[in-house]
Amino acid sequence: MKIYTKTGDKGTTALFGGTRVPKHHIRIESYGTVDELNSHIGLVRDQHINQHYKDILINIQDKLFTVGAVLATDPEKAILKNGKERLNIEKITSKDIELLESEMDTMNEALPPMTHFVLPGGHQTVSFCHIARTVCRRAERLASALNDLEPFEANTLTYLNRLSDYLFVLARKLSHDLQADEVKWIPEKK
């Protein structure tokens, strides 16, 4: 398989199903940002963190490929002539969302209650996690805009929303595990 095809040289790319769209199309921005998020999560996973977190992050990376595939599928060509789905993979399920929620609940049990917003940082690993969280929020915003134009499975958008929450809690838990300072944001009074 060649990596370069030259078919995108004029600023277009093909969706799953063959439809060509501009590379700046909201659909391309959506799944491109999910790909960017996946890379940032890989960076978090490459840090010296608990193996359990690494295992969950690998699961998340796998699910993000599913999210990307859903977002990359032309909705007008999602169903084949024989009535079967073009995208023949397991979609995001409520079980996937519940895993993130369960992981957050477990991590939160070991953390002090949040009383203020926290400033991202305190340790390089924590900072990488916050960057992943903000890229996830951008992916969610783009996917939400796409969903308004061309709806897709609701669990896909819910997963991105829950994932950004998970990454925030993971950042707090990593701060705790690494004994990094968690700096509270306390606005100055007038």
C-alpha positions as MATLAB code, in Angstrom:
seq = 'MKIYTKTGDKGTTALFGGTRVPKHHIRIESYGTVDELNSHIGLVRDQHINQHYKDILINIQDKLFTVGAVLATDPEKAILKNGKERLNIEKITSKDIELLESEMDTMNEALPPMTHFVLPGGHQTVSFCHIARTVCRRAERLASALNDLEPFEANTLTYLNRLSDYLFVLARKLSHDLQADEVKWIPEKK';
ca = [
       0.000    0.000    0.000;
       1.464    3.331   -1.027;
       1.223    6.161    1.465;
       1.026    8.812   -1.222;
      -1.747    8.637   -3.790;
      -1.531   12.146   -5.253;
      -5.343   12.277   -5.268;
      -5.336   15.026   -2.636;
      -2.932   17.321   -4.430;
      -5.706   19.739   -5.354;
      -7.059   20.105   -1.817;
      -9.699   17.385   -1.739;
      -9.895   14.037   -0.001;
     -12.211   11.042   -0.108;
     -14.629   10.085    2.631;
     -15.343    6.452    3.428;
     -17.722    5.692    0.589;
     -15.743    7.584   -2.045;
     -17.301   11.055   -1.933;
     -14.627   13.723   -2.428;
     -14.776   16.836   -0.256;
     -12.438   19.778    0.390;
      -9.777   19.066    3.005;
     -11.171   21.955    5.059;
     -14.681   20.387    5.190;
     -16.152   20.204    8.715;
     -16.183   16.401    8.468;
     -12.437   16.333    7.742;
     -11.768   18.856   10.529;
     -13.771   16.641   12.904;
     -12.017   13.354   12.295;
      -8.652   15.081   11.817;
      -8.973   16.569   15.284;
      -9.895   13.142   16.677;
      -6.686   11.840   15.063;
      -4.738   14.686   16.688;
      -6.342   13.806   20.023;
      -5.326   10.177   19.583;
      -1.705   11.264   19.128;
      -1.802   13.376   22.299;
      -3.261   10.456   24.232;
      -0.374    8.338   22.935;
       1.990   10.920   24.399;
       0.251   10.670   27.786;
       0.402    6.870   27.568;
       4.162    7.033   26.899;
       4.792    8.701   30.269;
       5.798    6.896   33.454;
       2.267    6.304   34.726;
       0.367    3.426   36.299;
      -0.108    0.467   33.925;
      -3.864    0.532   34.538;
      -4.063    4.070   33.122;
      -1.988    2.948   30.123;
      -4.394    0.069   29.506;
      -7.399    2.400   29.661;
      -5.653    4.855   27.323;
      -4.999    2.075   24.795;
      -8.700    1.223   24.954;
      -9.520    4.900   24.403;
      -7.162    5.100   21.425;
      -8.903    2.094   19.895;
     -12.313    3.739   20.427;
     -11.036    6.968   18.869;
     -10.276    5.079   15.665;
     -13.915    3.990   15.729;
     -15.033    7.599   16.299;
     -12.828    8.710   13.397;
     -14.282    6.033   11.118;
     -17.840    7.101   11.975;
     -16.981   10.734   11.299;
     -15.189    9.836    8.031;
     -18.194    7.989    6.593;
     -20.345    9.766    4.023;
     -23.863    9.507    5.522;
     -25.385    9.252    2.039;
     -23.261    6.175    1.347;
     -23.320    4.640    4.837;
     -25.789    1.941    3.785;
     -24.875   -0.334    0.896;
     -27.360   -1.393   -1.794;
     -27.831   -4.732   -0.037;
     -28.961   -2.880    3.112;
     -25.809   -3.562    5.129;
     -23.736   -0.839    6.741;
     -20.642    0.192    4.819;
     -18.781    0.640    8.120;
     -18.711   -2.937    9.362;
     -17.212   -2.335   12.816;
     -18.538   -2.189   16.365;
     -19.716    1.370   17.052;
     -19.330    3.265   20.321;
     -21.668    1.730   22.884;
     -23.086    2.774   26.234;
     -20.625    0.266   27.750;
     -17.721    2.341   26.373;
     -19.166    5.480   27.960;
     -19.836    3.672   31.241;
     -16.194    2.551   31.391;
     -15.059    6.182   31.340;
     -17.602    7.090   34.012;
     -16.549    4.176   36.222;
     -12.878    5.099   35.860;
     -13.654    8.716   36.803;
     -15.634    7.611   39.849;
     -12.752    5.410   41.013;
     -10.135    8.144   40.536;
     -12.322   10.763   42.225;
     -12.530    8.620   45.375;
      -8.782    9.158   45.901;
      -8.849   12.905   45.188;
      -9.682   15.848   47.407;
     -12.940   17.578   46.434;
     -12.634   20.288   43.810;
     -13.331   23.709   45.235;
     -11.849   25.827   42.418;
     -10.785   25.548   38.827;
      -7.188   24.372   38.542;
      -4.449   25.819   36.367;
      -3.117   23.252   33.902;
       0.433   22.206   34.723;
       2.481   21.173   37.711;
       4.241   18.298   35.952;
       5.006   17.541   32.299;
       2.818   14.408   32.340;
      -0.105   16.369   33.774;
       0.379   19.080   31.162;
       0.284   16.505   28.348;
      -2.996   15.231   29.785;
      -4.470   18.747   29.879;
      -3.428   19.311   26.266;
      -5.214   16.075   25.316;
      -8.277   17.284   27.239;
      -8.423   20.592   25.359;
      -7.935   18.883   21.985;
     -10.769   16.537   22.976;
     -13.012   19.538   23.683;
     -12.173   20.941   20.241;
     -12.954   17.582   18.641;
     -16.256   17.555   20.497;
     -17.132   21.083   19.305;
     -16.336   20.190   15.695;
     -18.229   16.894   15.897;
     -21.187   18.708   17.443;
     -21.218   21.194   14.552;
     -21.026   18.303   12.076;
     -23.814   16.472   13.889;
     -26.053   19.540   13.461;
     -25.493   19.331    9.695;
     -25.347   15.570    9.202;
     -26.373   13.565   12.291;
     -24.490   10.429   13.297;
     -24.751    7.934   16.188;
     -25.476    9.787   19.436;
     -23.018    7.663   21.442;
     -20.164    9.016   19.330;
     -20.723   12.580   20.520;
     -21.456   11.455   24.085;
     -18.175    9.517   24.123;
     -16.167   12.606   23.183;
     -17.930   14.608   25.891;
     -17.250   11.995   28.540;
     -13.678   11.520   27.350;
     -12.825   15.178   27.956;
     -14.194   14.792   31.497;
     -12.141   11.628   31.939;
      -8.964   13.391   30.799;
      -9.574   16.195   33.306;
     -10.001   13.730   36.174;
      -6.966   11.755   34.958;
      -4.908   14.969   34.984;
      -5.962   15.589   38.592;
      -5.206   11.976   39.542;
      -1.798   12.137   37.875;
      -1.073   15.340   39.803;
      -1.964   13.459   42.967;
       0.072   10.350   42.053;
       3.116   12.386   40.990;
       2.809   14.660   44.037;
       2.670   17.660   41.715;
       1.244   20.963   42.852;
      -2.347   21.486   41.799;
      -2.616   25.255   41.585;
      -6.113   26.564   42.194;
      -7.371   29.429   40.092;
      -8.517   32.084   42.518;
      -9.565   35.216   40.631;
      -8.291   38.511   41.917;
     -10.985   40.677   43.429;
     -11.558   44.226   42.244;
];
